[in-house]
Amino acid sequence: LKLFWLAPLSDCDKSQLPSRSAMKLNIANPAGGLQKVFEIDDDKKLLPFYDKRMSSEVSGDSLGDEFKGYIFRISGGNDKQGFPMK
């Protein structure tokens, strides 16, 4: 299972967000053809994802027990203004 899309919540009303660092994670398993989107606004959970580039691998342990032992690969994303990742 790998992280195939990492994106801040740029397509919603920012006044409704509880924190400025809320992100939407699209986690996909291409072998099984499954994907799921999570909205996470806890800064402690998101800290390992900051300042990462595409193709970086991040441990899933920070996201909670359900992702313990998984390694996610960042394969895309955008910032608050909609600019794509480098």
C-alpha positions as CSV (number, residue, x, y, z in Angstrom):
1,L,0.0,0.0,0.0
2,K,1.5,3.3,-1.0
3,L,0.5,6.9,-0.9
4,F,-0.1,8.1,-4.4
5,W,-1.5,11.6,-3.8
6,L,-0.8,14.1,-1.2
7,A,-2.7,17.4,-1.3
8,P,-3.7,20.2,1.0
9,L,-7.4,20.9,1.1
10,S,-7.4,23.5,-1.6
11,D,-10.9,22.7,-3.0
12,C,-12.9,23.6,0.1
13,D,-14.0,26.6,2.0
14,K,-10.9,27.4,4.2
15,S,-13.0,29.3,6.7
16,Q,-14.6,25.9,7.8
17,L,-11.2,24.3,8.5
18,P,-10.2,23.8,12.1
19,S,-6.5,24.3,11.4
20,R,-4.5,25.8,8.6
21,S,-2.5,22.6,8.0
22,A,-5.4,20.2,7.2
23,M,-4.6,17.8,4.3
24,K,-6.4,15.4,2.2
25,L,-4.5,12.1,1.6
26,N,-5.5,9.9,-1.2
27,I,-4.1,6.4,-0.4
28,A,-4.2,3.9,-3.2
29,N,-3.3,0.3,-3.7
30,P,-3.0,-0.1,-7.5
31,A,-2.5,-3.9,-7.3
32,G,-5.9,-4.3,-5.7
33,G,-7.5,-1.3,-7.5
34,L,-8.5,0.3,-4.3
35,Q,-8.2,3.9,-3.0
36,K,-9.5,5.8,0.0
37,V,-9.4,9.6,0.8
38,F,-8.6,10.8,4.4
39,E,-8.9,14.3,5.7
40,I,-6.3,14.9,8.5
41,D,-6.0,18.1,10.4
42,D,-3.8,16.9,13.3
43,D,-0.4,18.6,13.1
44,K,1.4,15.8,14.9
45,K,0.2,13.2,12.3
46,L,1.1,15.5,9.4
47,L,4.6,16.5,10.6
48,P,6.5,13.7,8.7
49,F,4.8,14.8,5.4
50,Y,6.1,18.4,5.5
51,D,9.0,19.4,3.3
52,K,8.9,16.2,1.3
53,R,9.4,15.9,-2.5
54,M,7.7,13.6,-4.9
55,S,9.0,10.0,-4.7
56,S,9.9,10.5,-1.0
57,E,8.9,7.6,1.2
58,V,7.2,8.3,4.5
59,S,6.4,5.9,7.3
60,G,2.7,5.4,8.0
61,D,3.2,5.0,11.8
62,S,2.4,8.7,12.4
63,L,-1.1,8.4,10.9
64,G,-2.2,5.9,13.5
65,D,-2.3,2.2,14.3
66,E,-4.2,1.2,11.2
67,F,-1.2,2.3,9.0
68,K,1.5,1.0,11.3
69,G,4.2,-0.8,9.3
70,Y,3.2,0.7,6.0
71,I,5.6,2.9,3.9
72,F,3.9,5.6,1.7
73,R,5.5,7.0,-1.5
74,I,4.5,10.6,-2.4
75,S,3.7,10.7,-6.1
76,G,1.9,14.1,-6.4
77,G,0.1,16.9,-4.8
78,N,-0.4,20.7,-4.7
79,D,-0.2,23.6,-2.3
80,K,-3.0,25.8,-0.9
81,Q,-3.0,27.9,-4.1
82,G,-3.1,24.9,-6.4
83,F,0.5,24.9,-7.6
84,P,1.8,21.3,-8.2
85,M,4.6,19.7,-6.2
86,K,8.2,19.6,-7.5
